[in-house]
Amino acid sequence: MDKKKFNWSDFEQAVSFLKTEVDELKWRDVIKASTGKEVLSFNKETLKAIEKLDTWISQNFKKLQEIGESYSGRVNEFGNFLEKKVEEMFQHDELEFTPTKNVLGRNQTVGYPDYNLTFKRNTIYGDCKVVSTDTINSSQRSFYYQPTKTGKILKDAPHFLLVFIREQKKGDRNKNDNSPPFKIIDYKIVDLYDFTIGFKAEFQANNIETFNLKELSKKSR
């Protein structure tokens, strides 16, 4: 970091804001502040795009179930697996999946959003998630967003989540069994316009930085 270019006044104001302990923010306000772009509400035209995606998933749901059950990796990477399969398989004359490029014009797979849908002259941003029947109504964290200089939100656009619901298997003593195969039993597409997102600010350091500081103890024992 170039300390000469760093605006310490802005930093002090930001820390003062963090001390107010704001813990919930509107998603559209977060995106506006971090990217300068608006989260738009869906209109008749962009809803048609979602209807086309919905129809395609419904028609191909059994195939997606079979592909899901073929997965043999870790449960926390299952969502990434399904995300790629939907993107690879999807074909439509009017609705197109295009690569999520960052502000540098480079394809970027990590970070929100997973999907960049193009419909006529509209851009629609989306993300793919998987949730189990056991945790869908719990307070377990399911969404994460970190603003970066190389973000992928480049236009004002509606935002959505494509959510696949997997059946939670039970093992010994009725404990959750999160080993493959995973059975997808349902899905939903949800609008992020009124999404409220939690916010937690913290400063952190690793072991090397913390435990290798200048030592004051004399150990005179």
C-alpha positions as CSV (number, residue, x, y, z in Angstrom):
1,M,0.0,0.0,0.0
2,D,1.3,3.4,-0.9
3,K,1.0,5.4,2.3
4,K,1.5,8.7,0.5
5,K,-1.7,8.1,-1.6
6,F,-3.7,6.6,1.3
7,N,-6.4,8.9,2.5
8,W,-6.1,8.7,6.3
9,S,-9.0,11.1,6.8
10,D,-11.3,8.8,4.9
11,F,-10.0,5.9,6.9
12,E,-10.7,7.6,10.2
13,Q,-14.2,8.4,9.0
14,A,-14.7,4.7,8.0
15,V,-13.5,3.5,11.4
16,S,-15.8,5.9,13.1
17,F,-18.7,4.4,11.0
18,L,-17.7,0.9,12.1
19,K,-17.9,2.0,15.7
20,T,-21.6,2.8,15.2
21,E,-22.0,-1.0,15.1
22,V,-24.2,-1.0,12.0
23,D,-24.9,-4.8,11.5
24,E,-27.5,-4.8,8.7
25,L,-27.5,-3.1,5.3
26,K,-29.5,-3.2,2.2
27,W,-27.8,-5.2,-0.6
28,R,-28.5,-2.5,-3.1
29,D,-26.8,0.1,-0.9
30,V,-23.7,-2.1,-0.5
31,I,-23.4,-2.6,-4.2
32,K,-23.9,1.2,-4.9
33,A,-21.3,2.1,-2.4
34,S,-18.7,-0.5,-3.5
35,T,-19.2,-0.4,-7.3
36,G,-21.1,2.8,-8.1
37,K,-23.7,0.6,-9.9
38,E,-27.4,0.3,-9.1
39,V,-29.2,-2.9,-8.2
40,L,-32.3,-2.5,-10.3
41,S,-35.8,-4.0,-9.7
42,F,-37.0,-6.5,-12.2
43,N,-39.2,-5.1,-15.0
44,K,-41.4,-6.9,-17.5
45,E,-38.5,-7.6,-19.9
46,T,-36.0,-8.8,-17.3
47,L,-38.6,-11.0,-15.7
48,K,-39.1,-12.6,-19.1
49,A,-35.4,-13.6,-18.9
50,I,-35.9,-15.2,-15.5
51,E,-39.0,-17.0,-16.8
52,K,-36.9,-18.5,-19.6
53,L,-34.2,-19.6,-17.1
54,D,-36.9,-21.0,-14.8
55,T,-38.5,-23.0,-17.7
56,W,-35.1,-24.3,-18.8
57,I,-34.2,-25.5,-15.2
58,S,-37.6,-27.1,-14.8
59,Q,-37.3,-28.9,-18.1
60,N,-33.8,-30.1,-17.3
61,F,-34.3,-30.7,-13.6
62,K,-34.0,-34.5,-13.8
63,K,-30.8,-34.2,-15.8
64,L,-29.4,-31.8,-13.2
65,Q,-30.4,-34.2,-10.4
66,E,-28.5,-37.0,-12.2
67,I,-25.4,-34.8,-12.6
68,G,-25.7,-33.7,-9.0
69,E,-25.7,-37.4,-7.8
70,S,-22.6,-38.1,-9.9
71,Y,-20.6,-35.5,-7.9
72,S,-18.0,-37.1,-5.6
73,G,-16.3,-34.1,-4.1
74,R,-16.7,-32.1,-0.9
75,V,-20.0,-30.7,0.1
76,N,-18.9,-27.1,0.3
77,E,-17.7,-27.2,-3.3
78,F,-21.0,-28.7,-4.6
79,G,-22.5,-25.3,-5.3
80,N,-19.5,-24.4,-7.6
81,F,-20.0,-27.7,-9.4
82,L,-23.7,-27.1,-10.1
83,E,-23.0,-23.5,-11.0
84,K,-20.6,-24.6,-13.8
85,K,-22.9,-27.4,-15.0
86,V,-25.8,-25.0,-15.4
87,E,-23.6,-22.5,-17.3
88,E,-22.1,-25.3,-19.5
89,M,-25.5,-26.9,-20.3
90,F,-27.7,-23.9,-20.8
91,Q,-28.8,-23.2,-24.3
92,H,-31.4,-20.7,-25.4
93,D,-31.9,-18.6,-28.5
94,E,-32.6,-15.3,-26.6
95,L,-30.9,-15.7,-23.2
96,E,-27.2,-16.0,-23.0
97,F,-24.7,-16.8,-20.3
98,T,-21.6,-14.7,-20.8
99,P,-18.3,-14.9,-18.8
100,T,-18.2,-12.7,-15.7
101,K,-15.4,-10.3,-16.6
102,N,-13.9,-8.0,-14.0
103,V,-13.2,-4.3,-14.4
104,L,-9.9,-5.1,-16.2
105,G,-11.8,-7.0,-18.9
106,R,-10.5,-10.4,-17.7
107,N,-12.6,-13.5,-17.0
108,Q,-12.9,-14.0,-13.3
109,T,-14.5,-17.1,-11.7
110,V,-14.1,-16.2,-8.0
111,G,-16.3,-13.8,-6.2
112,Y,-19.9,-12.5,-6.7
113,P,-21.6,-12.8,-9.2
114,D,-21.3,-16.2,-10.7
115,Y,-23.6,-15.4,-13.6
116,N,-23.8,-12.7,-16.2
117,L,-27.1,-13.2,-18.1
118,T,-27.6,-11.2,-21.3
119,F,-31.2,-10.8,-22.6
120,K,-31.7,-8.4,-25.5
121,R,-30.0,-5.3,-24.2
122,N,-30.3,-6.2,-20.5
123,T,-27.6,-7.5,-18.1
124,I,-28.8,-9.6,-15.2
125,Y,-26.3,-10.7,-12.4
126,G,-26.8,-13.9,-10.5
127,D,-25.2,-16.3,-8.1
128,C,-25.7,-20.0,-7.5
129,K,-26.1,-21.5,-4.0
130,V,-26.9,-24.9,-2.6
131,V,-28.7,-25.4,0.8
132,S,-29.7,-28.5,2.6
133,T,-33.2,-29.2,3.9
134,D,-31.8,-29.3,7.4
135,T,-30.3,-25.7,7.3
136,I,-32.6,-23.8,4.9
137,N,-34.4,-22.1,7.8
138,S,-31.4,-21.8,10.1
139,S,-29.1,-18.8,10.8
140,Q,-26.1,-20.5,9.3
141,R,-24.1,-18.2,7.0
142,S,-24.9,-18.7,3.3
143,F,-23.8,-15.6,1.5
144,Y,-20.5,-13.8,1.4
145,Y,-19.4,-10.7,-0.5
146,Q,-16.1,-8.8,-0.4
147,P,-15.7,-5.6,-2.3
148,T,-12.5,-5.5,-4.4
149,K,-10.9,-3.2,-6.9
150,T,-11.3,-5.9,-9.6
151,G,-15.0,-6.5,-9.1
152,K,-17.4,-8.0,-11.7
153,I,-20.4,-5.7,-11.3
154,L,-20.0,-3.3,-14.3
155,K,-23.5,-2.2,-15.0
156,D,-26.8,-1.2,-13.4
157,A,-28.7,-4.5,-13.4
158,P,-31.2,-6.7,-11.5
159,H,-29.6,-9.4,-9.2
160,F,-30.9,-12.9,-8.4
161,L,-29.9,-16.1,-6.6
162,L,-30.4,-19.5,-8.2
163,V,-30.8,-21.8,-5.1
164,F,-30.7,-25.6,-5.3
165,I,-32.1,-27.5,-2.3
166,R,-30.5,-30.8,-1.5
167,E,-31.9,-33.5,0.7
168,Q,-30.0,-33.8,3.9
169,K,-28.9,-37.4,4.5
170,K,-28.8,-38.8,8.1
171,G,-26.2,-41.1,9.4
172,D,-25.5,-42.8,12.7
173,R,-27.6,-41.5,15.6
174,N,-29.5,-39.3,13.2
175,K,-26.5,-37.1,12.6
176,N,-26.1,-35.2,9.3
177,D,-24.2,-37.1,6.7
178,N,-22.6,-34.7,4.3
179,S,-20.8,-37.2,2.1
180,P,-21.7,-37.7,-1.6
181,P,-23.9,-38.4,-3.4
182,F,-26.1,-35.4,-3.0
183,K,-29.7,-35.4,-4.1
184,I,-31.2,-32.2,-5.4
185,I,-34.9,-32.2,-4.6
186,D,-36.0,-28.6,-5.5
187,Y,-34.8,-25.2,-6.6
188,K,-35.9,-21.6,-6.5
189,I,-34.9,-18.3,-8.1
190,V,-35.0,-15.3,-5.8
191,D,-34.9,-11.6,-6.3
192,L,-32.0,-9.7,-4.4
193,Y,-33.5,-6.2,-4.7
194,D,-34.8,-6.2,-1.1
195,F,-32.0,-8.4,0.2
196,T,-30.8,-7.3,3.7
197,I,-27.2,-8.4,4.3
198,G,-25.4,-8.7,7.6
199,F,-22.2,-6.7,8.2
200,K,-19.3,-7.5,10.5
201,A,-16.2,-5.4,10.6
202,E,-12.9,-6.6,12.2
203,F,-9.2,-6.1,11.9
204,Q,-7.2,-9.3,11.9
205,A,-3.7,-10.7,11.8
206,N,-2.1,-14.1,11.4
207,N,0.2,-16.0,13.8
208,I,3.4,-14.8,12.2
209,E,2.4,-11.2,12.5
210,T,1.0,-11.6,16.0
211,F,3.5,-13.8,17.8
212,N,6.8,-12.5,16.3
213,L,6.6,-8.9,17.6
214,K,9.3,-7.3,19.7
215,E,9.4,-9.3,22.9
216,L,9.3,-7.4,26.2
217,S,9.4,-10.4,28.6
218,K,12.8,-11.1,30.3
219,K,12.0,-14.7,31.3
220,S,14.1,-14.3,34.5
221,R,13.1,-17.5,36.3
